[in-house]
């Protein structure tokens, strides 16, 4: 009987990360200390916070809302609550999430952490360095906590990836009943990120997990961006939140109504002008005819003398 197994291991040994720290060296040393020897096909799921810290993405922020605004490209939805306003936005990295990924947890009071400027580039750098250190073909997934539309709670998803197929495209294959799969694409990188979070946790001090048993997801190329998972273009069927859709609809309706009103006004003006012109023309024609008839009568009268 065939079996399949996935092993996910979190490990400690990483210090508090500071700007400029060498994550390749620190993760490598932590793996060595835990007795974990990476092999071909392994995947490391790395919490994006430690990458942000190493890349100097910690900033002073007296007002977290200002930092969120600065990182926002487009507001998708917003909702007021007793503690303030929740904003779901598209951020500079092309990710749609709450608060643009700006996080005040696991950082000193008065500071916030921003996401890496380019999570995919960060993942490529990590993967290249770790492959060189251990001499194996491994993949890296950078994870962050995101909410999901129509579902309570949050899960970790991939915001950066390198050496990992982020999508497993099953379109064109067949299921066990012989039916052709037309739309199925498994979000492998997101599934790996969530698997890593099951053992890393949010406050365990273990921001990296090693996943073994998913070698089919690992590829030689490091150019496997997680950004490909973001559906923010023409394929986005839910681009606006309720408030934003209503506001946009109101503005569009107002503009259309105004344009229609102006068009009707112009049409009515033209029609009124035609009627007035016709009346004036008829009046002038009648006056002309009357003058001609008077002249004719006068000529007849003169001819008769």
Residue, then its C-alpha position, 0 to 999 in steps of 0.5 A: x500500500x502506497x503512503x505519503x508523509x510530510x514532516x514539518x519541524x520548527x527549531x530554536x537557536x535564532x537570536x533576536x534579529x537586528x538590522x544587518x544580521x546575516x540570516x543565511x549564517x544564523x539560520x544555518x547555525x540554528x539548523x546545525x545546532x538542532x541537528x537538522x541537515x537539509x537534503x535535496x527537496x527540503x523547504x524552509x518556511x521563514x517568517x517575514x518578520x525576521x527578514x524585515x528586521x534584518x533588512x532594516x524595515x523597522x521604523x519609529x511610528x507614533x501613529x501606526x495609521x500613518x505608516x499604513x497609509x504610506x504603504x497603501x497603494x489602493x484601499x479595497x475596503x474599510x470598516x469602523x470599529x470601537x478601536x478605530x478603522x480596519x483597512x483592507x488594502x493593496x500594498x506596495x508589494x501587490x498583496x491585499x491584506x489588512x493594514x498593508x502588512x504593517x505590524x506592531x507585534x514582536x517589536x518594541x513599543x513605538x515602532x512598527x515592522x514593514x514588510x520586506x521591500x521585495x519579498x521574492x528578492x529576499x527569498x531568492x537571496x536566502x535560497x541562494x545562500x542556503x543552497x551554497x552553504x549546505x550544497x543541496x537544492x532547497x526552496x524558501x517560502x517567506x510567510x506572513x499572516x493574512x486574513x481571508x475573505x468569507x472565512x474567520x481567522x487568519x493563516x500564514x500565506x506565502x508573500x515571497x518564494x524562491x526555488x518552489x513551485x508556487x502553483x501546482x497547475x492540474x488543469x488538463x489532468x484527470x481525476x480518479x473518475x477520468x474527469x478532466x480538471x479544468x480550473x484546479x491550481x493548488x496554491x502550493x506555496x500558501x499550503x507550505x506557509x500554513x504548514x510551517x505556521x502549525x509548528x512555528x506559532x506566533x510567539x514561540x521564538x521559532x520563526x523558521x520551519x523545515x518542511x520535508x516530503x514535498x520535494x515535488x514542489x522544489x525546482x532548480x530555478x530560484x525565479x518562482x515569485x510568490x507575487x504570481x499568487x496575487x490576483x489584483x488585476x483584471x481577474x480580481x472579481x472582488x476588487x472593491x469592498x461594499x462601502x467603496x463599491x457604493x461610493x464608486x457607484x454613486x459617483x458614476x451614477x451622479x456623473x451619468x445622470x448629470x451628463x444625461x441631464x445636460x444632453x436632454x437640456x441640449x436636445x430640448x434647447x435645439x427642439x425649442x429653437x427649431x419651433x421658435x425658428x419655424x414660427x418666426x419663419x412662418x410669421x415672416x413669410x406671412x408678412x412678406x406675402x401680405x406685403x406682396x398682396x398689398x403691392x399687387x392690389x396697388x398695381x391693379x388699382x393704378x392700372x385701372x385708372 
